[in-house]
Amino acid sequence: MEPVQIVVLLLIGYIVFTIDKRTQVFPRPPVLVGIGILLYFVPFFSGIQLSEKALYEIILPALLFISAYKFSVGALKTNSWAIAILSTVGLVITVLGLGGAIYVIATLFVPLNFTEALLIAAVLTPTDPVSVTSILHKSLDNEKVGDIVEGESLINDGTSYVIFATLLSIHQGHESFSFFSFMGEFLYVAIGGALIGIVFGWIVSQAVHFTHHQEYQVMLSIVMAYGIFILAESFGISGVLATVAAGLMLSWEFNRINREDHYRESLDHFWDVVEPTLLSLVFLMIGFTAVDYLKWEWFGFAVTVFILSLVIRTLIVVFTAQSVPPIKKTLSWKESLLISFGGVKGTMSVVLLLLLEASDAGDTGTVMTVSFIAVLLSLFIQSIGVHPLAKLLKS
């Protein structure tokens, strides 16, 4: 990508984010993706590609850290059970249930083995409510629904990656499928990532006191965001969960000690600029990348998969809210429906797809195409529809 192309893309992102700042119900991701799809056909933007290495190793750690660090500690405490259950047990059940449903339905469209169906399900489980949470907060009288959607997204980015990596290894023939080995690998990678993130986050929260220069404190936060990701990945555990846990731990420590406000302020100013910059580039480039996978012959199957993902997520969220003891009856059916619909697919789903494409998994054309179309449907339909749905259910 040429420097002049980056500057133009950032200018487009600035315009979109400025419009959203004025309305606060403007769905930024689908607008940026739509613009990216249109710009794909403009010769000036030829050659722009979103590689899995750039997205996974450069952009993702920063976005994960920002989301975790800025997430309200109070919201995490209040909704901890709902967030934990939906992003772990609920996610595993979603992958198995959705994968099974896709496998059965696929017989009407295309030959698809069970692991391929599970891979599609794993791609469609992580949520990315970049603009949805702000819309939910503005549309509703309380912030509970938006907080749960945002908190769930933080954790399930990591857990979904662990599940995807395990399924990909099975698909490549590196290991046979066993539910117990699958769960053992999942727990090892997930818990290991979370633990190393918590430890690293606490260390940084103490180390920040060694300097009173705001510039150096910001430098330390950058080292933290990328360093913990690289360290965890080198140990074979989840860099995604490690970064999230480190960000949450740093925020927790700053919140625990009232005199830390000046530390948080200096970090906020820096990362508040980084976040929209990266998001603008990511969603515009997702639009560029998606064009190669928009094949109409798979559209009917992809629409079916998208509907299945929404239905199964809704069933699991409603069942959890009405039946699981720690959160039983704490969420109304309307709130459960909004949480389900707010689970928009986005950056992490695209990360998984690009990792799949770069792997030696053989012919993955069907999985890539169907998943990409389903992700785009989620981005457009759910991001745009969440505000009208929230207003309808509120009335």
Secondary structure, 3 states (H helix, E strand, C coil): CCHHHHHHHHHHHHHHHHHHHHHCCCCHHHHHHHHHHHHCCCHHHCCCCCCHHHHHHHHHHHHHHHHHHHCCHHHHHHCHHHHHHHHCHHHHHHHHHHHHHHHHHHCCCCCCCHHHHHHHHHHCCCCCCCCHHHHHHHHCCCCHHHHHHHHHHHHHHHHHHHHHHHHHHHHCCCCCCCHHHHHHHHHHHHHHHHHHHHHHHHHHHHHHHHCCCHHHHHHHHHHHHHHHHHHHHHCCCCHHHHHHHHHHHHHHHHHHCHHHHHHHHHHHHHHHHHHHHHHHHHHHHHHHHHHHHCCHHHHHHHHHHHHHHHHHHHHHHHHHHHHCHHHCCCCCHHHHHHHHHCCCCCHHHHHHHHHHHHCCCCCCHHHHHHHHHHHHHHHHHHHHHHHHHHHHHHC
